[in-house]
């Protein structure tokens, strides 16, 4: 699309939003439920397109569609529970009980939703549904890879009774329409998931417009001496390698007590070597990365680490943009793979000798999305968790965003604001007061 076409779409959304925000919430909820029904009906068709478009294995792609329908239904219900509040003036010294404030949640107007390639349906709907239920119009810009899946999802929405123009699908090159969208005067809120670099650029350009960002991560799995190593290995492998590590919440480094590192590494190795590698159609866990540049970057991280003395435990094989799951031991702070987000199937193991290094190394990262702690000592886990600069800490489980109604937060360069169904709705509304002076 050209800037002129995008401009038209934004104007149409802005115009249509006025009557949409006056539509009863239960009617908006009914439309979202209808949308969820359509998605469930079309799960195979949309799942297949996701799988072909972004190389996600077919079973996971179909699961993404069903998860999205569940998310939309919960959002519809949650939207009906936004009731506002009533405040009395006499709670502040000098105030009066005859002053009463009705606080309502008003939509912001037109929400710009920009989604990434890795969840082209779920991470799009997790922005669109909260915006719609709270009375906003939406301009939806999918990632170029993922746009076909996004378009199918929007077609399903347009089969409902949603009034025309409330949802606008825009596509085009970020270099041509990106800044135009982000700085358009009729955009009232921006919600973005993608790279930290783009997220930072958006937050700098969006003047006086609220921005919610979900960006990169370098989530550590912290494995203490008393951990259940079978459990830890199982979660680490599934956390690090599912969808070939192309998840912001993937486990991207292991910080393990040196005394148990050999045992853990062996257990992880066995599981990594059992992973299926190949084609999305065959439901392989590790499939080709989104493009060759992504595979080149992962290969660079592997090569850099090996050149600097890391030990290759398994992997380091490549066919085009298919990178075989790779496990590196003896990784240290001088290696890029200790700090960079690979967004691919390579996992570094960093051995820890001093207990305080678990926290200091975890926190040295520019990212602060999530962390996992594996231990039987809940008290100790809690103590470590309070010191970690991250949005969420998982005890004895892999890092992950879901369930979708949990708040989802990134600290430092991992994000801005909070998502999760309730928080997303709140981020797309503002308080509006009607004050009764009796
Ligand atoms: O890639 C970022 C997603 O928010 C990760 O979601 O933890 O459900 O895979 P997930």
Boltz pocket constraint, residues with backbone or C-beta under 6 A from the ligand:
constraints:
  - pocket:
      binder: B
      contacts: [[A, 118], [A, 119], [A, 214], [A, 246], [A, 247], [A, 248], [A, 249], [A, 399], [A, 400], [A, 401], [A, 402]]
      max_distance: 6.0
